[in-house]
Amino acid sequence: MNFNEFNLDNDLLDALSYMRFEEPTQVQVQAIPLILENRDLIACAQTGTGKTAAFVLPLLEKIIHRKRTGINTLVIVPTRELAVQIEQQIQGFSYFLNVGSIAVYGGGEGKDFTNQKIALKRGTDIVIATPGKLLSHLNLGYVDFSKVEHLVLDEADRMLDMGFIDDIRKIITFLPRERQTLMFSATMPDNIRSFAKQILYKPAEISLSVAKPVEGVIQQVFLVNDVQKIPLIQYIINERPDYKSILIFTSTKSKVTELVRSLQKNGFPSKGISSNLEQSEREEVLRGFRSGRTRILVATDLMSRGIDVKDINMVINFDVPRDAEDYVHRVGRTARAETSGEAVTLVNPRDMHRMRSIERLIEKNIAKQQPPEELGPGPQWTTGRSPNKGKRHYHKKKRNFRK
């Protein structure tokens, strides 16, 4: 199948060709016709399946054939990185169209707020916003959402996890009851389904490969002690000189700093990104990574769903994600849109129980490897309870015995 079969506007098809979009992904094949039919939709599709284009393309098609009366479409997202990412994709798809858009998020300079205010007052076609900052504008009284025809909730599970549900409920009170509502989520727990029933009308449903990495991802696990992690990462990168784009996730901002410093010291050009940076600095780091100027990007967990970069060769989990589903999102940054990629996870003894949870979720046992000989042996894989739990149990018994 190709995009011509959706009967999209020729200018939109030209933009797709210019951006080298050739064949629609599975979620696009299923979602685009339903959205064009004005159906409400719940789509469960993981990171990397092309879900942004799945809702942006049909909404653009509808907008260009409607009379302009103000803000037409509102897209709500959990993070400013995702807001910027979606707005950039909209700009690409609408390159030959007369469609305006604005990303509304916090953390910028005063002029950013002013630019957002101007666009909202004028009534730009598409608004992509984080909940908190959008509410700030709404509470000031100059935003008119009375003509909104489409509401999109992207990364709905993430927004509920981050505690945005009350903000979203408040925002919805500013919207017309008669509208098309689209909900996209990587997972579909009960609280998401319950929320969907409250705001969607007889929605169609799409569910694709929930909580499993895409087929093109080669997954590897190395069993390591903490002191072996950085030397192992340097070894892995050194063995792959042809990899032009490597993304490393860590659990803390301090580890980002430590790892970047070590990589740079050993001749591996790299940049770090975390909430310690100003928004303008974060955007500059991401631009460098997207353009290929930066080969290695080290990021905190916060960024796991906010980086949209094509052709990432490898994702490395410096730490095992706390939530098994976050593993899927991290790994999903590589092997995007049916390409191939490599994902490596470093597992110390404390995190073995988390790795077991991940394997249960993805229904796959990943082969466990030892570090290279020159780095010394790593720990042995255990299939029982967490080593920490065992130690606590032992010490409790010992104290009771002494009494």
C-alpha positions as CSV (number, residue, x, y, z in Angstrom):
1,M,0.0,0.0,0.0
2,N,1.1,3.6,-0.6
3,F,-0.1,7.0,0.6
4,N,-1.8,7.7,-2.7
5,E,-4.5,5.2,-1.7
6,F,-5.7,7.5,1.2
7,N,-6.8,10.1,-1.4
8,L,-4.8,12.8,0.3
9,D,-4.4,16.3,-1.2
10,N,-1.6,16.5,-3.8
11,D,0.3,19.1,-1.9
12,L,0.3,16.8,1.2
13,L,1.5,13.9,-1.0
14,D,4.3,16.1,-2.3
15,A,5.4,16.9,1.2
16,L,5.4,13.2,2.1
17,S,7.6,12.4,-1.0
18,Y,9.9,15.3,-0.1
19,M,10.3,13.8,3.4
20,R,10.9,10.3,2.0
21,F,7.7,8.8,3.4
22,E,7.2,5.9,1.0
23,E,4.9,3.3,2.5
24,P,2.5,3.7,5.5
25,T,3.1,1.8,8.7
26,Q,0.5,-0.5,10.1
27,V,-0.9,2.0,12.5
28,Q,-1.1,4.6,9.7
29,V,-2.9,2.1,7.5
30,Q,-5.5,1.5,10.2
31,A,-5.9,4.9,11.7
32,I,-5.9,7.3,8.8
33,P,-9.2,6.0,7.2
34,L,-10.9,6.0,10.6
35,I,-9.8,9.6,11.3
36,L,-10.9,10.8,7.9
37,E,-14.3,9.2,8.6
38,N,-14.5,11.4,11.7
39,R,-14.5,8.5,14.1
40,D,-13.2,8.8,17.7
41,L,-10.3,6.6,18.1
42,I,-8.3,4.7,20.8
43,A,-5.0,3.6,19.3
44,C,-2.5,1.5,21.3
45,A,0.8,1.6,19.5
46,Q,4.3,1.7,20.8
47,T,7.1,4.2,20.2
48,G,8.5,4.0,16.7
49,T,5.5,2.7,14.8
50,G,4.7,6.0,13.1
51,K,1.7,7.1,15.2
52,T,2.4,10.8,14.9
53,A,1.9,10.7,11.2
54,A,-1.1,8.5,11.7
55,F,-3.0,11.4,13.2
56,V,-1.3,14.4,11.7
57,L,-1.8,13.5,8.1
58,P,-5.6,13.0,8.2
59,L,-6.1,16.1,10.4
60,L,-4.1,18.2,7.9
61,E,-6.2,16.8,5.1
62,K,-9.4,17.9,6.9
63,I,-8.0,21.3,7.9
64,I,-7.0,22.4,4.4
65,H,-10.6,21.7,3.1
66,R,-12.3,23.6,5.9
67,K,-13.1,27.3,6.3
68,R,-10.6,28.9,8.8
69,T,-12.5,30.0,11.9
70,G,-9.8,29.8,14.6
71,I,-8.0,27.1,16.4
72,N,-9.0,23.8,14.7
73,T,-6.9,21.1,16.4
74,L,-5.5,20.7,19.9
75,V,-2.8,18.1,20.6
76,I,-2.0,17.5,24.3
77,V,1.4,15.8,25.1
78,P,3.2,15.0,28.4
79,T,6.6,16.7,27.7
80,R,7.9,19.8,25.9
81,E,10.3,17.6,23.9
82,L,7.4,15.7,22.4
83,A,5.5,19.0,21.7
84,V,8.5,20.4,19.8
85,Q,9.0,17.1,18.0
86,I,5.3,16.9,16.8
87,E,5.3,20.6,15.8
88,Q,8.4,20.0,13.7
89,Q,6.8,17.0,12.0
90,I,3.7,19.1,11.3
91,Q,5.8,21.8,9.7
92,G,7.4,19.2,7.4
93,F,4.0,17.7,6.3
94,S,2.5,21.1,5.8
95,Y,5.5,22.5,3.8
96,F,3.3,23.1,0.7
97,L,0.2,23.9,2.7
98,N,-1.2,27.1,4.3
99,V,-1.5,25.6,7.8
100,G,-0.1,27.3,10.9
101,S,0.9,25.6,14.2
102,I,2.5,26.5,17.5
103,A,4.1,24.4,20.3
104,V,3.0,25.6,23.8
105,Y,5.3,24.5,26.7
106,G,7.1,25.9,29.7
107,G,10.7,26.2,30.5
108,G,11.6,28.8,27.8
109,E,12.3,32.5,27.9
110,G,9.8,35.3,28.3
111,K,9.6,35.9,24.5
112,D,8.5,32.3,24.1
113,F,5.5,32.9,26.2
114,T,4.7,36.1,24.3
115,N,5.0,34.3,20.9
116,Q,2.7,31.6,22.3
117,K,0.2,34.2,23.5
118,I,0.1,35.9,20.1
119,A,-0.4,32.7,18.2
120,L,-3.2,31.6,20.6
121,K,-5.0,34.9,20.3
122,R,-4.8,34.9,16.5
123,G,-6.1,31.3,16.4
124,T,-3.5,29.3,14.7
125,D,-4.7,26.1,13.1
126,I,-3.0,23.5,15.3
127,V,-1.9,23.9,18.9
128,I,0.5,21.3,20.4
129,A,0.7,21.8,24.2
130,T,1.8,20.4,27.5
131,P,-1.1,20.5,30.0
132,G,0.4,22.9,32.6
133,K,1.5,25.6,30.3
134,L,-1.7,25.5,28.3
135,L,-3.7,26.0,31.5
136,S,-1.6,29.0,32.3
137,H,-2.7,30.6,29.0
138,L,-6.3,29.5,29.4
139,N,-6.6,31.0,32.8
140,L,-5.5,34.4,31.4
141,G,-8.7,34.4,29.3
142,Y,-7.5,35.1,25.8
143,V,-7.6,31.6,24.3
144,D,-10.7,30.7,22.3
145,F,-11.2,27.0,21.9
146,S,-14.9,27.2,20.9
147,K,-14.2,26.2,17.3
148,V,-11.9,23.3,18.0
149,E,-12.9,20.2,16.0
150,H,-10.2,17.8,16.9
151,L,-8.6,16.8,20.3
152,V,-5.6,14.5,20.3
153,L,-4.1,13.0,23.5
154,D,-0.7,11.6,22.7
155,E,1.2,9.4,25.1
156,A,-1.9,9.2,27.2
157,D,-0.5,6.6,29.6
158,R,2.5,8.8,30.2
159,M,0.4,11.8,31.0
160,L,-1.7,9.9,33.5
161,D,1.5,8.5,35.1
162,M,2.8,12.1,35.4
163,G,-0.3,13.2,37.2
164,F,-1.8,15.3,34.4
165,I,-5.3,13.8,34.5
166,D,-6.9,16.7,36.4
167,D,-5.3,19.3,34.1
168,I,-6.6,17.4,31.1
169,R,-10.1,17.3,32.5
170,K,-9.9,21.0,33.1
171,I,-8.7,21.7,29.6
172,I,-11.5,19.7,28.1
173,T,-14.1,21.9,29.8
174,F,-12.9,24.7,27.4
175,L,-13.6,22.6,24.3
176,P,-16.9,22.0,22.4
177,R,-18.8,18.8,23.2
178,E,-19.1,18.1,19.5
179,R,-15.6,17.2,18.4
180,Q,-13.5,14.3,17.3
181,T,-11.3,12.9,20.0
182,L,-8.2,10.7,19.3
183,M,-6.3,8.9,22.1
184,F,-2.9,7.4,21.4
185,S,-1.1,5.4,24.1
186,A,1.8,2.9,24.2
187,T,-0.1,0.8,26.8
188,M,-3.7,0.5,27.7
189,P,-4.1,-0.1,31.5
190,D,-7.6,0.0,33.1
191,N,-7.3,3.7,34.2
192,I,-6.7,4.7,30.5
193,R,-9.7,2.7,29.4
194,S,-11.8,4.3,32.1
195,F,-10.7,7.8,31.2
196,A,-11.3,7.1,27.5
197,K,-15.0,6.1,28.2
198,Q,-15.5,9.5,29.8
199,I,-14.2,11.6,26.9
200,L,-14.6,9.6,23.7
201,Y,-17.8,8.7,21.8
202,K,-18.2,5.2,20.5
203,P,-14.5,5.0,19.6
204,A,-12.9,2.6,17.1
205,E,-10.0,0.7,18.6
206,I,-6.6,-0.2,17.2
207,S,-4.1,-2.3,19.1
208,L,-0.6,-3.1,17.7
209,S,2.1,-5.1,19.4
210,V,1.4,-3.8,22.9
211,A,4.5,-3.5,25.1
212,K,6.8,-5.5,22.9
213,P,9.9,-4.2,21.1
214,V,9.6,-4.1,17.3
215,E,11.0,-7.1,15.4
216,G,14.0,-5.1,14.0
217,V,15.6,-4.6,17.4
218,I,18.5,-6.9,18.3
219,Q,18.4,-7.1,22.1
220,Q,21.4,-7.9,24.2
221,V,22.0,-8.1,28.0
222,F,25.4,-7.9,29.7
223,L,25.8,-8.9,33.3
224,V,28.1,-6.4,35.0
225,N,29.2,-4.9,38.3
226,D,28.8,-1.1,38.5
227,V,32.5,-0.5,38.1
228,Q,32.4,-2.3,34.7
229,K,29.6,-0.3,33.2
230,I,31.5,2.7,31.8
231,P,34.5,0.6,30.5
232,L,32.0,-1.8,28.8
233,I,30.1,1.0,27.1
234,Q,33.4,2.4,25.8
235,Y,34.3,-1.1,24.5
236,I,30.9,-1.6,22.8
237,I,31.1,1.8,21.1
238,N,34.7,1.2,20.0
239,E,33.7,-2.1,18.4
240,R,31.1,-0.3,16.3
241,P,32.9,2.5,14.4
242,D,30.3,2.5,11.7
243,Y,27.5,3.4,14.1
244,K,26.8,7.1,13.6
245,S,24.0,7.5,16.1
246,I,24.1,6.1,19.7
247,L,21.6,6.9,22.4
248,I,22.4,6.0,26.1
249,F,19.8,6.2,28.9
250,T,20.7,6.6,32.6
251,S,18.5,6.8,35.7
252,T,20.0,10.0,37.1
253,K,21.3,13.4,36.0
254,S,24.5,12.8,37.9
255,K,25.2,9.7,35.8
256,V,24.7,11.7,32.6
257,T,27.4,14.1,33.7
258,E,29.8,11.3,34.8
259,L,29.3,9.2,31.6
260,V,29.7,12.2,29.2
261,R,32.8,13.3,31.0
262,S,34.3,9.8,30.8
263,L,33.4,9.3,27.1
264,Q,34.8,12.7,26.1
265,K,38.0,12.0,28.1
266,N,38.5,8.7,26.2
267,G,38.0,10.2,22.8
268,F,34.3,9.6,22.2
269,P,32.5,12.9,21.2
270,S,29.3,13.0,23.2
271,K,26.7,15.3,24.7
272,G,24.4,15.0,27.7
273,I,20.8,16.1,28.0
274,S,18.7,16.3,31.2
275,S,16.4,18.8,33.1
276,N,19.6,20.5,34.3
277,L,19.8,22.3,31.0
278,E,17.7,25.2,29.9
279,Q,15.1,24.5,27.2
280,S,17.1,26.3,24.5
281,E,20.2,24.3,25.5
282,R,18.2,21.0,25.3
283,E,16.9,21.9,21.9
284,E,20.4,22.7,20.7
285,V,21.7,19.3,21.9
286,L,18.8,17.5,20.2
287,R,19.5,19.4,16.9
288,G,23.1,18.3,17.1
289,F,22.1,14.7,17.6
290,R,19.5,14.8,14.8
291,S,21.8,16.4,12.3
292,G,24.6,13.9,13.1
293,R,27.0,16.5,14.5
294,T,26.8,14.6,17.8
295,R,27.4,10.9,17.5
296,I,26.6,9.9,21.1
297,L,23.7,11.3,23.2
298,V,23.4,10.5,26.9
299,A,20.0,11.2,28.4
300,T,17.9,10.6,31.5
301,D,14.8,8.5,31.6
302,L,12.7,11.6,31.2
303,M,13.7,11.7,27.5
304,S,12.8,8.1,26.7
305,R,9.6,9.1,24.8
306,G,10.7,12.6,23.7
307,I,13.4,11.9,21.2
308,D,12.3,11.6,17.6
309,V,15.5,10.8,15.6
310,K,15.6,8.6,12.5
311,D,18.2,5.9,12.1
312,I,19.5,5.6,15.6
313,N,21.8,2.6,15.4
314,M,22.0,1.7,19.0
315,V,20.3,2.3,22.3
316,I,22.2,1.4,25.5
317,N,20.4,1.1,28.9
318,F,23.1,2.1,31.4
319,D,20.6,1.2,34.1
320,V,17.7,-1.2,33.8
321,P,14.4,0.8,33.7
322,R,12.4,0.8,36.8
323,D,9.2,0.0,34.9
324,A,9.2,-2.9,32.5
325,E,7.1,-0.9,30.0
326,D,9.7,1.9,30.0
327,Y,12.2,-0.6,28.6
328,V,10.0,-0.9,25.5
329,H,9.9,2.9,25.0
330,R,13.7,3.2,25.4
331,V,14.4,0.3,23.1
332,G,11.8,1.8,20.7
333,R,14.1,4.7,19.9
334,T,16.0,2.4,17.5
335,A,14.6,0.2,14.7
336,R,12.1,3.0,13.9
337,A,9.6,2.4,11.1
338,E,10.7,-1.1,10.1
339,T,14.4,-0.4,10.1
340,S,16.9,-2.5,12.2
341,G,18.8,-1.5,15.3
342,E,20.6,-2.8,18.4
343,A,19.6,-2.4,22.0
344,V,22.0,-3.2,24.9
345,T,21.1,-3.4,28.6
346,L,23.6,-3.5,31.4
347,V,22.4,-5.5,34.4
348,N,24.0,-5.5,37.8
349,P,22.9,-7.8,40.6
350,R,20.4,-5.3,42.1
351,D,18.6,-5.0,38.8
352,M,18.2,-8.6,37.9
353,H,14.6,-8.8,39.2
354,R,13.8,-5.8,37.0
355,M,15.2,-7.6,34.0
356,R,13.1,-10.6,34.8
357,S,10.0,-8.4,34.9
358,I,10.9,-7.1,31.4
359,E,11.3,-10.5,30.0
360,R,7.9,-11.6,31.4
361,L,6.3,-8.5,29.8
362,I,7.9,-8.9,26.4
363,E,7.5,-12.7,26.6
364,K,11.1,-13.3,25.6
365,N,14.2,-14.5,27.3
366,I,17.2,-12.4,26.2
367,A,20.6,-14.2,26.2
368,K,22.8,-13.1,29.0
369,Q,26.5,-12.2,28.2
370,Q,29.6,-11.7,30.3
371,P,31.8,-8.6,29.7
372,P,34.9,-9.1,27.6
373,E,37.8,-10.9,29.4
374,E,39.9,-7.8,29.7
375,L,37.2,-6.2,31.9
376,G,37.0,-9.2,34.3
377,P,34.0,-11.5,35.0
378,G,30.6,-10.1,35.8
379,P,28.0,-11.5,38.2
380,Q,26.1,-14.7,37.4
381,W,22.5,-14.6,36.4
382,T,20.1,-15.7,39.1
383,T,16.5,-16.7,38.6
384,G,15.2,-16.2,42.1
385,R,14.4,-13.2,44.3
386,S,16.3,-9.9,44.2
387,P,19.7,-10.3,46.0
388,N,18.8,-7.3,48.2
389,K,15.6,-8.9,49.4
390,G,17.6,-12.0,50.3
391,K,20.1,-10.0,52.3
392,R,17.4,-8.1,54.2
393,H,15.8,-11.4,55.1
394,Y,19.1,-12.8,56.3
395,H,19.9,-9.8,58.5
396,K,16.4,-9.9,60.1
397,K,16.9,-13.5,61.0
398,K,20.3,-12.7,62.5
399,R,19.0,-9.9,64.7
400,N,16.2,-12.0,66.0
401,F,18.7,-14.8,66.8
402,R,20.8,-12.4,68.8
403,K,17.8,-11.4,70.8
